[in-house]
Amino acid sequence: MKTLKDLNIENKKVLLRCDFNVPLKDGEITDDTRIVSSLKTIKYIMDKNAKLIIFSHLGRVKEEADLEANNLLPVAKRLEELLGKEVIFSETTRGLEEKIDNMNYGDILLVQNTRYEDLDGKKESGNDPELGAYWASLGDVFVNDAFGTLHRAHASNVGIASHMEGKSCFGFLVEEELTALQVLDNPERPFMVVLGGAKVADKIGLIDNLAKKADKIIIGGGMSYTFLKAMDKNIGKSLLDEESIDFCKEVLSKYNDKIVLPIDAAVTNEYTEDEEYRVKDIDDLTDDEMGLDIGPKTVELFNNTLSEAKTVIWNGPLGVYEFEKYRKGTEEVLLGLVDNNIKTILGGGDVVAAASACNLKDKVYHACTGGGATLEYLEGKVLPGIDCIK
């Protein structure tokens, strides 16, 4: 892996791709985790007296109305606060030469949302070669520290890197993420997988790849009900991914000795936090009930199974964690892993958000910052953002 310390960046113009795709509400950042995650890389480059030019996307830009909502200016202001240093902001994604020429070494320039370029023929997300070449022409070296976009071939990552062969590397965040995930290439055993979330269809590749490697596969969340339906259980009004029933039957047939499913659930009649839930055995659900979290017997079953593990990868929450009362199952299983000091990697996305809500994110071995990139890495796919930096 070619990292920042492998390149001479002293007194150079450094192009840095970050993932500043942060949540905004009324123009205010509600969670700055992704900005904070790249500070180590940013500060290292600043210490090398480089001119630092930062690129990032924010949200999706499909029409003119999306521009204002996805303006990176709030990110520039927050970055200034975190660094205690001025951040020059470019309102445009082109015509940057003069701004860069006028920078002093040690200065930082944040370029406007790269997806502004999607307004005219999806030049950013379509990896337009002319755009990638233009951005590459602005710097001497390129550093990719946007782990969350490694599975996308965009002009601001693959496009720039393809025009800077031998002058590209990964930042410290990407290095940390990939080093953590590489633990799973040869995990200490028993190696167990926890899968939650909504749809089985979203995780077919993940299940196919990890089922061969894992010693146990624990399945909860909405997706568990499709597996239970495949076993001819009455799941009532619980979430069902009907198109994946045959796939679930195949997995259960092939890996029956590895699969661990819920045996009870917190059930209710409506998808709401207002109504009181009751705990019922999985075999006792009625037609008008839905499961929104795993029950206490399942927590005990999952925790007993995981207590034997040495390495765990977890993708997707075990209940509707957005409703506090249905966060309990996820929290108690996470606590079990933390208390037993089991090497646990949280695979990005909702499970990291759930762990944050339970104040447990910082107590596991590693919490990935990018859900989509992590998922595709775990599926065994080649990630374009990695492949383009040799």
N, C-alpha and C positions, 0 to 999 in steps of 0.2 A: 504494500500500500504506500503510495507516494504522498507524503504529508508535508505540512508547512515547513517543517525544519529541514526538509530535503532541498528546498529552493532558496537561492540568495534573493532576498527581497529588499535588502538595504538600499535606501534612496531610489526605489523603483516606483513605478505607477502600478499599483496592485488592484486588479478587478476582483471583487469578492461577491460571490452569490450567497446570500443569506435567505432564510425562510422567515420572513417577517409577516406571514399571513396570520395576523392576530385578530381576535374577535373585537369588533367595534360596536358601541351603542351610542347613538347621538353624537358621533364624532369622537367619543372617548374610548380608549383601550380598556377592556374589562379584564384582560389577562395578558401580562407581558412576558410570559414564560419563554416564548420563542425568541424574543429580543435578548433576554438575559442569557439564554443558552449560547449565543454567539459572542458574548462579551470577551471570553478568553481569547478567541481568535482575533477579534478586533483590536484588543489591547496589545497583543503580541505584534501585530502589524504596525500599530502606532509606535511601539517601542523601537521599531526598525527604521523610523524616520521616512516612512513611505508616504506617497500620495495614495489615499485609500478611496476607491470608487466602489460603492455598494449598490448591488442590484437585488431586487426582490419583487415578487408578485404579491397581490392582495385581492382576495375574492375572485369573482369572475366578471369580465367586462364583455357584454354582448351588445350593448346599445349605449347611446350618449348618456342616458339617465344613470348608468352604472359608474360613470367617471367620478362624480363627486363622492359617492358612498364608498369608493375604494381608493381614495386619495391617500398617499403614504405620508402626508404632512404630519399627522398625529404621531406616526412612528419616528419621524425625524426629531420631533420635540421630546418624545420619551427617551430616545437614544441620547440626546443632549443631556437630559437630567441624569441618566445612569452613568454617563462618562464624565460629567462635569466639564464638558468641552463643547464648543460650537460644532454643529453639524450643518454644513452647507446643503441646501436642498434644491434640486433641479425640478421645476414643475413639468419639464418635458423629458422624453426618453431619447431625443435626438438633439443635434446641435450642441453637443457637450464639450467640444474641443476647447473653446475659449475659457469655459469655466475651469476645466482641468489645467490649462496653461496658467491660469491666474492663481491656482492653488499653491500654497507653500507646502514643502515636505513636512509631513506630520498632520496635515489637514484631512478632513473626512468629507466626502460628497455622497449624499444619498440620492440616487436617481429615482424619478417618479415610477410608479407601478409598471412593471414590465408588461403587464397584460393590457395596458392602454394600447399597445400595439395590436391587440386582437380585434380592435374596432375596425381595422382595415385589413380584412382577409386573414385573421388569426395568425399573424406573423410570429408572435411569441410562442403560442402553444403549438403552432404548426412547424416550428423550427425553421423559419424562413432563412435560407442561406445568406442572403444579402444582409439581413439584420444581425445575424450572428457574427458575420465578418466585420460589420461596422462596429459593434460593441467591442469585439476583440482588438480592433485597431486602436482603441483608446488606452490600452495598457501594455505593460511589459510582461506581467505574469497574471495567471488566473487561479483563484482559490475557490473551490466549491465547498461551502459549509452548510448547504441547505439539504440536510438529510431527508426532509419531508418531500422533496421533489426529485429524488434520485430515480424514481420509477417513471419519470416523465422526460421525454426528449424535447426540450424547449430551447429556444434560441439563446436564452440567458444561462443555460448550463451546458448542454451538449453542443449547441451552436458555437459558443465562445471557445470551449475547449478544443473543438475540432480545428479551429484556426490557430491554436496555440500549442501545438504538439511539442512536448518536452518542456513546456513552460507552464504546466498546469499541475495542481495538486489538491489534496483535501485539507480542509480546516480541522481544528481540534474536535469540534462537535461531531462531524462525520466520522472522524477517526475513532472517537469514543463509542459511537453507536455501532459501527461495524465490528470493532474489537469485541464488544459485548455480544453481538449476534453470532460471531464466529465461535463462541463458546458452544453453540448448538451444533456445530459441524461434527464435534466429537465430544458430546456431553458426558459428564460424570453420571453414572447410573446408580439407581434407577432414574430414568428420564421420563418425566410425565408432562402431559399437555392438558391445559384447561381451556376449554372453548365455550364462549357464551355469545351474547349478541342475538340478533334477530333472525336473519335468513341463512339457511344452509347453503343456498345457491352462491352466496358471496364468499363461501369458504370451502368450496369443493376442492380447489387446487391445494389449499392448505391442508385439508384433511387427507387427501391422497398422498401428499408428500410426507407429512408428519406421522401418519399412522404406521408407515413402514419402520420408522425410527423409534417411536415411543414405546415405553413399557406399559403405560396406562394412558387412556384418553378420557378425561372427565368432561362431560357435556352438560351445560346448564343453559340458563337464559331462554329466550324465545325459541332458539333453534332446537332445544331438547324436545319440544313437543312434536316436531316433525319426526324425530327418531321414535318417540313413543307411539305416534300414530302408525309408523311403519311396523310396530309390534302389535298393532290392532288394539291399542288402548283407547279408551274414550277420553279425548282431551278437551271436550266441551267447546268453548269459544276461544280457547287458547290460540296463540299465533301458530299458523300452519303455512308452510311453504310446500304447497301441494305438488308442484313440479319436481320437487327433490325427494319425494317419498321413495321412489325406486332406488335412487342413489343411497338413501339411508338403509334400505333393506340390504343392499349389496355390502355396505360397510359393516353392518351388524353381522352379516353372514361371514364375512372374511376376518373380522377382528373382534368377534364376540367376546373373547377372553380379555380383551384390552379395554373395552368400552364400559364406562361407569355413568349411569343415568340417574336422575332424581327419583327418589322413592316417596317424597311428599312435597307439598307446595303450599304457598300462601295464596289463597284463591279468593276471588270476588266475582260479582256479576257485571261490573262495569269497569272500563279502563279509566279510573280516576283515583286520586289520592284521598278523596273525601269519604268514600264508603269504607266501612270496617271490613277487614279481611278475616278469613278463618283458615286454619291449617287442616289440610286433608291429605290422606294417602293418595298417591297417584291413581290407584285402582278405583278410587271412590268419587272421582269427578263426575258431575252431572252435566247434561247438555247445555245448561245456561251459565256454567262457571268457566272462569279463565284463570290460569296460573300466572302470577306476576312476580313471584320470587320463589326460590327454593325454601323448603321448610326445615325445621330443626333436625329431623332425622337425616335429611340429605346433607346438611352441614356436617353432622357427625360422620356420615359415610365418606364424604369428600375429604374431610380433615384426617380421618384415619388412613385413607388411601394415600394421601399426599405426605403423611408423616414419614413414610418410607423413602420418599424421593430425595435425590441429591441435586437434581436440576429440574426446574419447571419453567415452561414458556406458557404465558397466559394471554389469550386474545378474546376480548369481549366480556362484558359483565354478566353475572348470573341472574340478575333480575332487572326490573325497571328502575335503575339507580336514580333516575331523574326525580322520582317520587321517594322522598326520604324513608318512608316506611317499608319500601321494597328494596332498600339498599343493604338491608341487614345480612342477607346471605353472602353477598359479595364481600362485605366488610369482615364477617366472621371467618370466612375461608382465607382471606388475605392475612388476617391476624394470626391464623394458624401457621401459615408459611413464615411470617415474620418471627413469631415466637419460637419456631423450630429452627430458625436461622438457615432456611433452605434457599439455595441460590435461585432466585426468581427473576425472570425477565418479563416485564409487562409489554405486550406487543403494540403499543401505540393506541391512538384513538380513544374510544369510549372507556376502555378498562383503565387507562391512565387518568381520565377525567373522574372516574368512579373512585380510584385510589386517592386522588387529590381531595375529593369530597369527604373521604374517610380519614384524611390526614395520614395516609400510609404510603404515599408515593415515594417519599424520600427514605423509606425504611427498607425497600427492596433492593436487590443487587443492581438492577437497571430498569428504568422506565423509558421506552423509546419515544422520541418526539414526533415521529411520523407514522400514522396508521397505515396508509396505502403503501408506502415504501417498505415498511416492515412486513406487511402481509405478502407482498410480491417476493421479497427476499426469502421468506419462510416457505413460499410455494416452490422455491428453487429456480425462479425466473432470473434471467440476466437483466440487471437494472441499467438502463442507458446512461444514467449519470455516473455510474461506476465504470462501465465499459469504455467510456470515452477518455478516461484518464488512466493511462497504463502505468 
